[in-house]
Amino acid sequence: MRHVAMLDLATEYELFRDELSTTVHAVLESQKFINGPAVVRFEDELRRRIGSSHAVAVSSGTDALLCSLMALEVGAGDEVIVPSFTFFATAGAVWRTGARPVFVDIDPKTFTISVEAVQAAITSRTRAVIPVHLFGQCADMDELASLARQHDLTLIEDAAQALGAQYRGRSAGTLGDLACASFYPTKNLGGLGEGGMIFTDSTDLADLVRQLRNHGESERYVHERVGGNFRLDTLKAAILLVKLAYWEEFTRRRQENARAYNEQLAGVPVGLPFVAPGRTHVYHQYTIRTPQRDALKEFLAARGVQSAIYYPIPLHLQKCFEGLGHARGSLPESEAAAREVLSLPCHPTLSDDDVTYVCEQVRLFFAGAEAGDASRSASATASQG
Ligand SMILES: *Cc1c(COP(=O)(O)O)cnc(C)c1O
């Protein structure tokens, strides 16, 4: 039986093994483990590629979000609007500042935050909105930017899953007042450990987050505000510089996998990823949806195909946010997505034969399900008779 994994970091590693060894050795020899030259080089390279004025490397995508909120002095009494259907960090970072995460629903086609829902959730206490470019496609950024302007809100992109995605000719990471990226090993630009980046076109905000990542130090041992240790190690930056050379090719591979899935799953009764006009998708996840999700996942697993559920519990229903008073049923699109989504393997070293095998299994599942339905309804008819 064929085995198709969600990820294959070991095969990817073979591609960079020699370069990585050389790079790691060079950092060891330099003995500059903190704020070494690779950090600024990595910031500069990535900033130029996406077209942002400033990039500040930080310790993780989560810390990028936290540090951005701290720079805006978001805190107790403030509200920050976030989608409920996202990775935990989007809302966790808001909570940790003392502000209230205000959960809103998503657009069921793109899985990104609903602009109408954001509009309806704005109050006099709203300070910021964090749209998440979920699965690798940008949220409705122009509409959100116009809302933000009208209500004097700050827009923070959570671009952790979407580096490389385009929105009306601009790159994810350049569409908000601040943007956050993650280099967690499984992300599209994955490092060997934790890592993140903050992008902004504002020199003031860039200076602020630079201070905050280093305990709020404005000059040596002078602290005008309290920050944290949010630095990215030299070693990780040097490794990310190596990985950066493969990033665009890997993005193309993900997009080719997605195209093959789209072709071979056409006509199968599942929802395929919807790419909104004027956008490109970088397929951090290739996510389909079906009410028979759990049975399909089990069927695939029995045939050697891994799949994953991102995410099974929408954040407004998490125990830690119970105090915010969201009832089940209050954000129906997020709840339906949590029940129906299934991500299929889409990583850059997946082969064409892997994709074909996965699609065959998905088709087999639905052929069987139809046959099952037909026999059930036939017996129902018989018993009525
Ligand atoms: C991965 C991720 C983060 C957090 O990034 P880390 O580097 O793991 O801290 C935040 N938001 C989203 C949507 C993510 O996928």
The ligand as an ORCA input file, in Angstrom:
! r2SCAN-3c Opt
* xyz 0 1
  C       1.575     29.165     12.963
  C       0.585     30.260     13.162
  C       0.781     31.262     14.123
  C       1.859     31.216     15.164
  O       3.130     31.047     14.697
  P       4.248     30.350     15.635
  O       5.506     30.662     14.890
  O       3.921     28.907     15.676
  O       4.208     30.989     16.961
  C      -0.142     32.277     14.200
  N      -1.198     32.324     13.385
  C      -1.435     31.374     12.452
  C      -2.638     31.499     11.574
  C      -0.550     30.307     12.314
  O      -0.806     29.364     11.407
*
